[in-house]
Amino acid sequence: MSGEVTVTGFGVRSAFGAGADVLRRGVFAGLPAFAPTTRFDTGPYRTPMAAAAPDGPDAVEDWALRHALDRCGTEALDMAGLGPGTRAAVLLGVAGDHTSVTRYWRDAAEGGAGTGAGEVAGTVAGAADGRAADAVPARLAELLAARLRLTGPRLAFTNACVASAAAIIHACRLISSGRTDVAVCAGGYLVEEETFGKFDSGRALSRDGTVRAFSADRSGLLLGDGVAVVVLESAEHTRRRGARPLASVTGWGAATDAHHIAQPHPEGAGLARAARQALRLAGDPEGAALDYVNAHGTGTKYNDGAETRGLRAAFPDRAESIPVSSTKSTTGHLLEAAGVVEFVITLLALTDGVLPPTAGFTAPDPECDLDYVPNRPRPADLRRALTVNAAFGGANTALVLERP
């Protein structure tokens, strides 16, 4: 078994809709998907804006996590040419669908202070329908494997905004070490009130409905819907069955700086370590052949400056010549799904030869002094790209993709 890792299929959904073509028309055109969300009452919050898919009786069912993961998984396997019964590891990065959790606590609160144990138990039982299973990450991984009829180990990752990137990294380790031939990696997050309220209370959300990543006047992030599934295989397995690889994953890295529970290390130390690990594994420790970086780029005051310094530390001789962009400026922050959706976006950049822009970019910031591909897509002959993500608690991930 070869240690090389190939990408042979993907399925993706975002606020733009389903599939790669809508990403091209939205993300790669630099058109943000933000609008007032009607998914819950935004009156108590500082902003109503999110990159959420349209709501309605059909859309709500269609966008339940279990359904969206199933559809993306089916599309990914179809693209890869793999069918039911495939022995594949299933690795899912997700926090679960908070809808049922939020509903439970709201119902319990409405029961009043005198609600007894029997009434609370009744509330729990009432919430324990099909949707309640969406709240349990491990259960979602089991459901995905069962619906796709995949056999093999199942793992759920819940480490916040690097969850699905961590799933991909672990899958690459499984494949490169010869422990599996095929891995299906997934991630999902749908905008819901519980997390929206937490980010609002932390004053992390942009109040004017625009994400201006790396700009001097950046004021915060906005959340977005995102679900994606990618199929990874050993290169030998891909060749043996005559499949066409879309790209190779040649490097991966993960590092924790544990600087602060909610703020990145000011010098981007963990991100730099993760990126250096990935580049060394890809055989390019100095980033000499790196053509593009899909940044974490949240549009918050602390992240963007720290990330810029981290990228400079990772490849100091080349940082100024490598294009860097934040696609969260169009999709919103997809939390647990950010890693896998941005992996797909980076893959499309390689295959299409187009750099996705940083939308909403206005005034340059002396702290953020790289080439951020402002506002408009840019054609480019790309062969190697890096995608990075970061999470609360100081977790950082990096993945290197290469065009065949």
Protein Blocks (a to p, Z undefined) as FASTA:
>chain_A
ZZbdcdfbdcdddfkbgcjklmmmmmmnopafbdcdfkbcfklpmbfcdcdddedjklmm
mmgmklmmmmmmmmmmmmnopaehiacddddddebjaklmmmmmmmmmmnojmlcfklmm
mmmmmmmcfklmmmpmklmmmmmmmmnopacdddddfehjllmmmmmmmmmmmmmnopaf
bdcddddddddfklmmmmmmnopacfklpacehiakbgbdcddddddddddddfklmmmn
opacfbdcfbdcdddeklafkbccfklmmmmmmmmmmmmmnopanommpcbdcdfklopa
klmmmmmmmmmmmmmmlmmmpccddfklmnopakjmmmmmmmmmmmmmmmnopacddehi
abdcfklccdehghiacddddfbdcdddddehhiacddddddZZ
